[in-house]
Amino acid sequence: MLTTPGGTLLVMAVLVPFVGVLLGLTLGGRHVWRVAAVTVLAGLAIVASLASMLLQSGDTVVYLLGGWAPPLGIALRADSLSVVMMLAVAVVICGIGLYARSDFGSVAGAAEARAPFTFWLLLLAVWGSLNLVFVSGDLFTLYVALELVTFSGVPLVCLDGRGETLRAALRYLLFALAGSLLYLLGAVLLYGAYGTLDIALLAERIRPEPIAWSVAALMTVGLLAKTALFPLHLWLPPAHAGAPAAASAVLSALVIKGSWFLVVRLWFDVMPGVVTLSAAQLLAGLGAAAIVVGSVVALRQERLKLLVAYSTIAQIGYLFLMFPLAFDAGGSALVHGPALTGGLLQAVSHATAKAAMFMAAGLVYAALGHDRIADLAGVARAMPITILAFALAGLALMGVVPSGAYLAKKLMLDAAASSGQWWWEGVLQGGAVFTAAYVVLVLTHVMRRPRGPAQPLKRVSRLSEFAALFLGLCSLLLAFAALGPLPGDLVKNPLAPGELGTTLLVFLGGTLLALGLSPQPLLAATRGGPLRRTMTRAGIAFEHSDGFVRRWPSASIALLTLAALFGWLLLARPLP
Amino acid sequence: MSAATLFGLCAAALIGIGLYGLIVNPHPLRKILAFNVVGSGVFMLFGAIARRGAAAGMGGDPVPQALLITGIVVAFSATALAVALLLRLFDETRSVSLASDAPDKTQPGVDDV
């Protein structure tokens, strides 16, 4: 194996953001955003040329560090999976950079502040380390990359330095460290058993045997803790509660995708024949639980920012639904196929749409000085672009009109139908109903006519509003993937009776859920009805159970229990 | 029992003790220490694996040792970041509890006990 043409681009994609960090650090707070702007443009150009190169040749791009081939040396590899993620991350970083320009840009004559300086450096550091996660061809380099993502993500939580945000950051760091130790332990055991950590070599050598099963269980659970999949999400809601909107967008859209991507790498590329269908069912089962609990608790939130944060928990669950659907016909090995494409598309459209949603929530907060959902009346009239961005992102996440998530849902529904796993079809459709519920809830409040005099609004930056709109649109426009790499018959006429019926059902179900579960009744007529009382009680019960799961002891015991459960499910494989 | 097995068992014990500490100790500083105990266990296991995988006449397989050093550096940076956050948290709130409803002792009217 040798370095392929264009291999240098892989090194550049990782190096350029870090050079930006060092340059920004040297030049100081006054120039840091200019350095960031130049770096973002350069990084975007690098990723774009990498993508065009891969599109032309279709082969994996490889770079051998120092010319040493594995197993002694370390290889960087970029296949189509990594390039898609790198492109998505580059676009979202661009959007976030534009958005944060008004909040964190330097003003002539103003004193240097710490938060903007740190924000730009960390944004570039997150980008560089995520690119390293996507191109690493070696499980130990991946460990280092993953730790870099965490180290640059944690300070984003406590940019303003208040006590509660510091506490949230410390919680996040400690829980993520517990997860990465399990991952490292798995990597060490793999080296002991097979004598290499290179992904391509490992995939040839690994056999379904107890050591490989324990490694799969340890690494998967460690990564789930970093991804904040239910019930390991104790750090996510407090981290978002106090972080600035741009930082929340980075955390929710990008940082968790790093460890998610690593789970995908591990299951699909390192040990496709080691993992079993029953373990994949457990993974997707956790995802389904995340969708239900995350969405119900999201509907019960009183602050817009926290509603979006809890909806992230639900969307993370959605990302894990593809695992049982991606097995081959015999159910014995994972294969790269339509289900994986669907999952990837879901991840990309979540990255763009969720960033847009956090930006819109941040703009609403900036304009009003609060983001209590019940007091948002009249905002739609005052900030139409922001609310349009929120609505577009919501539509894209629901997957009803042709959008990225719509294609993803179609691909996964097909995979579920062809493998006879009808229960995941139900979960996929139900997830859309829950998403519709919180979009309807927020939109109903913002479109209301304000009672009494209009609230005084601060002007927000137009650039930030358009950045949010741009990312929301990106998420919808992902539907054009159907013109290129995806089969075109996936997109059906959205006005055909069948499609229209599904859309209406999703909205109707969503509205009913929103009516039943919102903390303040949406319509006066539903106040105190028996159905509403039952649903409110159920909602409060969900909130309590979420609070219980998010306590440190229960979350860390869940971590170990899940590791044991995965190990047991892998061990109890059917004999051939 | 060979030396490598003995070291491997010690590593397993360290990982167990560390995980226990990570779960039951509410104090963040103790959690950080527990994290380091688990880390030491993992590194020791790696050392034992390096010894076991050594070619004849060599003291150990060199690749794990190179990875070990990197791992120790990463664990050290993680500890430094966690301690820095903890000190700042204490400066800001005069309390180091991780509980989300912990009292802010710098607020007037709250007893500084």
Interface residues (C-beta under 8 A of the other chain):
Chain A: P71 L72 F140 Y143 V144 E147 F151 V154 C158 G161 R162 G163 E164 L166 R167 A169 L170 R171 L173 L174 L177 A178 L181 L184 L185 V188 L189 Y191 G192 G195 L197 P238 W552 P553 S556 I557 L560
Chain B: I15 L19 L22 I23 V24 P26 P28 K31 I32 F35 V38 G39 V42 L45 F46 I49 R52 G53 V63 P64 L67 T70 G71 V74 S77 A78 L81 A82 L85 L86 R88 L89 E92 T93 S97 L98 S100 A102 D104 T106
